[in-house]
Amino acid sequence: MSTRWYRSKIAIVFFHVLAWVTVFTLPTLFHREPDQQHVNFKVMFSVRFLIFDFCWILFFYLNLLVLIPKFLNSKKISIYILLHILLLALFITIINFFPKPGERPGFHREYFFTIFPYLFVWAMSTVYWFVTDRIRTEQLMKEKENENLKTELSFLRSQVSPHFLFNVLNNLVAMARLKSDQLEPSLIRLSGLMRYMLYESDETSVTLLRETEYVNSYIELQKIRYACSSFIKVDMDPGDNQRIEPMLLIPFIENAFKHGTGAIADPVIDISLKISQGLLDFRVKNKYDPDNKEIRDDSSGIGLPNVERRLNLLYDQKHILTVNRDNGWFTVSLQIKLH
């Protein structure tokens, strides 16, 4: 998604600098005293006013970047207020070290009137944070909606490729001719898999138990393609009522079957899922052919980059995805902090 020019970092920095220059030069424009140019020059560049202005800038960004995110936004209101009281006291103390010409060092009553500009800068900083945070939130929501609209059909269709369905149907036909006892359970699995894809995946979240049932059905249907399926190892914990976004795990498993079988000598596909203290640990490991160009191009299903994109939208700062290729082994490790 392209970023508009006024949202770029350079533009934001420019607007901030322009705003501060405007704020600090306005008083000199309305200054009315004899020898005005000399007075304005002295006022603008005196040590006292430079320190004064620097403190306002420092306080604005300290409140914006540190105090609000870490304390006010985290509901630590008492600590937030206490820190502001200490900052105000520190600010008055700093001003006292730079008295006006002819003014004796020490605290003066006028120093306490700095509370009004202090509150003004605090208000500007706080309003700016809430406005920008609201804009970021709305942008993220729109991005999620657009991403869901763009990927919904391609994502659902990509999970079970036509090639996979073609092989499964051929195997079912062979079972029917041989009057195999596995025909009925295989048809039930295929029906459940298609139902989950077409209907249940529209929900915002499903139970981990339901997701693992779908994954296991997919794996069982894959197994009927092979005379010996002992190379497929599955150990999945269905969890305890944890919820997860639907069809989040299947692209990695589809990738393993697509690139970990076929011409691979002694294929191995190892799938595991464990739950510990609300942390989902999902791993898929399979052999692959390093010389296969399709592997190098990451062309599997919707592709690993799109899977990573979906994870970033759904579990921002709550997941870790690691993909490794080493000595003919392709390993995916995914950890998600479930709600």
N, C-alpha and C positions, 0 to 999 in steps of 0.2 A: 504494500500500500504506500503510495507516494505521500510525502509530507509537504504541506503547503509552506510557502516561503516564510510566512510570519510565525510558523511553529518551529522553525529551525533554531539550533542553538545559537548561531551567530545573530539572528534577528532578535532573539530573546535577550541576549547580553546587550545588544545595542539599545533596545528599548529601556532596559534597566539603567544603563549609563545615562541615557538621555533624560529619564525621569529624575534621577538624582541631581544631575546638573541643573535641571529646571528648578527643582525644589530649593537648592542652595543658592541660586543666583537671583531668585525672585525678590528676596528682601533688599538687595542692593539696588534693584531697579526702582524701588519706591522710597529710597532713602533721600531725605530732604535736609541737608545741612550745608553750610558754607564749605567751599572747596570740596565739592562732592566727590570728584574723581579721586582726590587724595584719600578721603575718608573711606570710600568704597574699597579702594585698593588695600588700605590698611586693615579693614574689617575682613575682607575675603581671605587674606593671606596671613593673618595673625595666627600664632600658634594656638591660641585659645579656640578660635573658631574652627581651625583644622581638626583639632582634637575633638571638639564638640560634634562636628559633622561626621567624623570617623566613627564615633561612638554610636550615633544614630544608625549608620549603615550596618555596623557590626551587630547591633541589637536587632535590626530588622531581619537579617539573614539567620541570626542565631535562633530567633523565635520561629522563623519560617522553616528552617531545615533541620533543627534539632529539638527544640522544646515542644512544638506542637505534635510532630510525628511520634516522638518517644514518650511524651507524658500526657498531653491533652487528648490526643487521639487514642491513647491506651487507657483512658479513664483514670489516670493518676492526677486528679485535679488538685489535690492538696499540695503535692510536690511541685506541680506546675506553678501554683500561686506563690509558694514559698521561694522558688527560684526567681520569680519576677521581683519579689520584694528585695531579695539580695542583690539582683542586678540594678535595681533603682538606687539602692544604697551605695553600691559600687560606683555607679555613674555620678552621683552627687560628690562622692569622695574624689573622683578623678577631676571633676570640675574645680574643686577646691584647691588642687595643686597648681592651677593656672588662673589666678585671680585677675580681675580687670586692672588696668593701669590706675595706680593710686589707691587700690583696695587692699586692706590688710588681709593676710592669710587667716583662715578660719571659716567656720560655717556661718552663712548668712541666711536670713529668712527668705530671701528671694530664691535661694537654691531649691526650696521646696516647691516653687512654682514650676520646676522642671517636670513635675508629675503630669502636667497637661500635655506637653509635647511627647512625653514618654507614652502616655495613653494613646495619643494620636498615632505614633509610629507602631505601637502594638496593634491598634485596630487595623491599620493598613496591612500589616504583615499577616494578621489572622484572616482578614477578609480575602486577601490574595491567596492564601493557602487553601481556604475552603472553596473558592471559585475554581482554582486550577485543579483541585482534587475532584470536584464535581465534573469538570470537563474531561479529566482523565477517565473517570468512571463511566461517563456516558460514551466516550469513544471506545472503551473496552467492550461495553455492552453492544454497541453497534457492530463492532468488529466480530464479536461472537455470533451475533445474529447473521451477519453476512457470511461468515465462515460456515455456519450450519446450513444456510440456504444453498451455498455453492457446493458443499461436499456431501450433502445428505444422500442424493441419488447415487453418485459415484462411489461413495463409501459403502452403501448397502450392497450395491451390485458387485463391488470388488471383493467382498469377503468370501464369496463362493464363486469362483470363476466358472465360466461356461465349460472349460476343459474338465474341471473337477466334476461338475454335474453330469457331463457326458460319460465320464468313466464310471460314475456311480450307477447311472441308469443302465449302462451296458452290463455291469456286474449284477444288477437286480434282475435283468432279463435272463442272464445265465442262471441265476438262482431259481427263477421261476421254471425254467426248462428242466433243471435238476430236481425241482421240488424240494429245495433246501429249506431246512427249518429256520435258517437265518433271514429268510425273505421278509417275513412279517415284522420282526424287530427292526430290520434295516429300513423298511418303509416308514415305520413309526418314527424312527430317528430323523429321517429325511423330512417328514412332515413337520416334526417339532422344530427342526432347524429353520425351515422356510417360514413357519409361523412366527418364530422369534425375530427373524430378519425383517419381515414385512409389517408386523404389528407392535410387538413389545419394544423394539428398538427405538420407537418414537418417544418413549418416556425419557425424562431427564436423567433418571437413575433407576437401577434395578438392584435387587439383592445379589450379593456375590455368589450365593448358592445358585441362583438362576443363570448367572453368567457362566459359571463353571459347568452347569448342565449343558448349556449350549456348546461350550468348547469341547466337552467330552463327546457329545453327539457328533460334532465335526470330526473329531479324531477317530471315533469308531467307524464312521463312514469312509474315512481315508484308509483305515486298516483293511477293509474288504477288497481294496485294490491290489493287495499283495498276498502272495501265497504264504509268506511268513512275515508276521508283523512284530516279531520279538525285538526288533531293533528300536521300536517305539516305546519309550519309558515315560510314564505319566504319574506324577504325585502332586495332586492338587487339593488343598485345604478349602472346603466350601465356606469356611468362616462361620460367624455367629451373628447373622442379621446385619452385617456391614453392607453398605450400598456403594455402588460403583457406576460410572457411566457405561451404558450398554455398548457392546461390541468394541471394547477398547483393547482387549488382549488378542483377539483373533488375527489381526494382521501379522503379528510376529509368528504365530503358529503357521499361518498360511505360507509365510515366507520360508519357514523351516521345511515344510513339505515340498514346496516348489523347487527349492535349491538343494535340499538335503537328500533327495532320492533320485531315481533314474539311473544315470550312468555312474553314480558314486559307488566305489568299492567299499563293501562292509559299512553301509550307512548306519548312522546313529542319530536319533532324535530324542533329546532328553528335555522334558517339560516339567517344571515344578512351580508350585505356588504355595507360599506360607504366609500366615497371619500372626503377628506378634505385637501386642499392645497398640493396636490400631494401625500398624505399618504393614502394608502389603509388599511382599517380596516375590516378584515374578521373574523366572529365568527360563530361557529357551536356548538350547545348545544343539548344534547339528554340524555334521561334516559338510564341506562344500568343495567345489572345484575352483581353485584360485585362478585358473586359466579361462574360466567362463566369463565372457565379456558382459553378459547380462547381470552377473553378480557384481562386477565392478561398477556397473551403472546404477545399482540399487533399484532396479526396475522390478518391484514386487508389489502387486496389489495397488494401493494408493501410494506406495512408496514410503520409505522410512522418513524422509523429510516432512511429508504431510502428516505422518503419525506424530512426529515430534511437535509439529505446529498445533495439532489438536490437543496434545498433552499440555502445551504451554497455555492454551486458552482455558482448558478445563481445570488444570491443577497447577496454576502458576505458583512458584516457590514451594510447592508441596510434593514435588516428584524429582527423582533422579533417574535419568535414562543413560545407560552405558552400552555401546555397541563395539565389540572387539572382533577382529579377524586375526587369527594367529595359527600358523602351521596347519592350515586346512580346516580350522574350526571356526565357526561363526557363532558368537555368543551374544545374547541380548539379556541385559539385566535391568529390571525396572522396579523401583521402589516408590510407592505412593502412600502418603499420609492420608488415610481415609477419615471422613468426618465422623 
